[in-house]
Amino acid sequence: PELGLWLETVNDKSGPLIFRKTMFNSTDIKLSVKSFHCSGPVKFTIVWHLKYHTCHNEHSNLEELFQKHKLSVEDFCHYFKNDNCWTTKNENLDCNSDSQVFPSLNFLFL
């Protein structure tokens, strides 16, 4: 399977970042940051949305959904009627130059 590595620049005006990845049972999801540059104390939130599809090439056009339906992060799984969709959130994380790896999402699809 593909490694699933992405490079994104994020600032205070960035919207949701959407990454697609085919995953299998017992997949670990980790967010690593190459470098942090915060001008002052900043708290941020990481929200993971996982949407299960039975076929590997069946997926929603997430960018279009966010724009067309003006979905907020909280509305994502609600839009899919919570059908095979899961959300987890890590809040009040500190932005500092010592941070490199954030809480991982360990999720088991049954």
C-alpha positions as CSV (number, residue, x, y, z in Angstrom):
1,P,0.0,0.0,0.0
2,E,1.0,3.6,-0.5
3,L,2.8,5.4,2.4
4,G,0.3,8.2,2.8
5,L,2.8,11.1,3.3
6,W,1.6,14.7,2.6
7,L,3.3,18.0,3.0
8,E,1.0,21.0,3.8
9,T,1.7,24.5,5.1
10,V,-0.9,25.5,7.6
11,N,-1.5,29.0,9.1
12,D,-4.3,30.7,11.0
13,K,-6.3,31.2,7.8
14,S,-6.1,27.5,6.7
15,G,-9.3,25.6,6.4
16,P,-9.8,21.9,6.8
17,L,-7.1,19.7,5.3
18,I,-8.4,16.6,3.6
19,F,-6.3,13.6,3.1
20,R,-7.4,10.3,1.5
21,K,-5.8,7.0,2.5
22,T,-6.8,3.4,2.0
23,M,-6.5,1.7,5.3
24,F,-6.7,-1.9,6.5
25,N,-7.5,-3.5,9.9
26,S,-5.3,-2.2,12.8
27,T,-4.0,0.8,10.8
28,D,-2.4,3.5,13.0
29,I,-2.8,7.1,11.9
30,K,-0.2,9.5,13.1
31,L,0.2,13.2,12.5
32,S,3.8,14.4,12.5
33,V,5.0,18.0,12.0
34,K,8.2,18.8,10.4
35,S,8.5,22.3,12.0
36,F,6.4,24.7,14.0
37,H,6.7,28.4,13.8
38,C,4.2,30.1,16.1
39,S,4.4,33.8,16.7
40,G,2.9,33.5,20.2
41,P,0.9,31.0,22.3
42,V,-1.5,29.2,20.1
43,K,-3.9,26.4,20.9
44,F,-5.4,24.2,18.1
45,T,-7.5,21.2,17.6
46,I,-7.0,18.1,15.5
47,V,-10.2,16.3,14.3
48,W,-10.1,13.0,12.5
49,H,-13.0,11.8,10.4
50,L,-13.0,8.3,9.1
51,K,-15.5,7.2,6.5
52,Y,-15.7,3.5,5.7
53,H,-16.4,2.3,2.2
54,T,-16.8,-1.4,1.2
55,C,-14.9,-0.8,-2.1
56,H,-11.5,0.7,-2.2
57,N,-12.3,3.1,-5.0
58,E,-15.6,4.2,-3.6
59,H,-15.2,7.6,-1.9
60,S,-17.0,10.9,-1.7
61,N,-15.6,14.1,-3.2
62,L,-14.9,15.7,0.2
63,E,-13.7,19.0,-1.1
64,E,-16.9,19.5,-3.1
65,L,-19.0,18.4,-0.1
66,F,-17.4,21.0,2.1
67,Q,-17.8,23.8,-0.4
68,K,-21.2,22.9,-1.9
69,H,-22.9,22.1,1.4
70,K,-20.9,24.5,3.5
71,L,-20.1,21.7,5.9
72,S,-18.4,22.5,9.2
73,V,-16.1,20.0,10.8
74,E,-18.8,19.1,13.2
75,D,-21.3,18.4,10.4
76,F,-19.1,15.9,8.5
77,C,-20.4,12.6,9.8
78,H,-23.9,14.0,10.3
79,Y,-24.0,14.6,6.6
80,F,-23.5,10.9,6.1
81,K,-26.1,10.2,8.7
82,N,-23.3,8.7,10.8
83,D,-23.4,5.7,8.6
84,N,-19.9,4.1,8.8
85,C,-18.4,7.4,9.8
86,W,-16.4,8.1,12.9
87,T,-15.0,11.3,14.4
88,T,-12.4,11.8,17.1
89,K,-11.0,15.1,18.4
90,N,-7.9,16.2,20.2
91,E,-8.4,19.8,21.6
92,N,-6.3,22.4,23.2
93,L,-3.0,21.2,21.8
94,D,-0.1,23.7,22.1
95,C,1.8,25.0,19.2
96,N,5.5,25.1,20.1
97,S,8.8,24.3,18.4
98,D,9.3,21.2,20.5
99,S,6.1,19.5,19.2
100,Q,6.7,16.9,16.5
101,V,4.2,14.1,16.9
102,F,0.6,14.4,18.1
103,P,-1.7,11.9,19.7
104,S,-2.2,9.1,17.2
105,L,-5.6,7.7,16.2
106,N,-5.7,3.9,16.7
107,F,-8.8,2.6,15.1
108,L,-9.9,-0.9,14.4
109,F,-12.4,-1.6,11.6
110,L,-14.5,-4.7,12.3
